[in-house]
Amino acid sequence: MQNDLLIQRQVLEQLRAIDGLDCSTIGIEVHHGVVKLAGHVNDSSARAKAERAAQSVDDVRNVILDLDLDSR
């Protein structure tokens, strides 16, 4: 099983690979394989993509979303 720091780095890499997603507005916390994504995204599609990206990383046990939709 990977450690939390490695999982965090891999989730960040997955988020960076998503076209049109500003991952600088998303914080990533990992505790015992549970990933929490917190911050802001442009729309519900970006939120779903971020969740799928985090879930795709090995040893992620669960993903908690605390992503607000920007109202700009």
C-alpha angles and dihedrals in degrees: 000000000000121000121249095253092056091048090050092052092048093049089052090051090051092049092049089055093061111100113234096011116124099211091182087080093056125080119205123208124176127192120174091335095312110123122206117195113195132174137053136321131180099242147346091272091060089047092053092047091051091051093049091047092054092046091053093065116099116255095017104142099185141350123223116197122210095161118141121206113240112239095204 
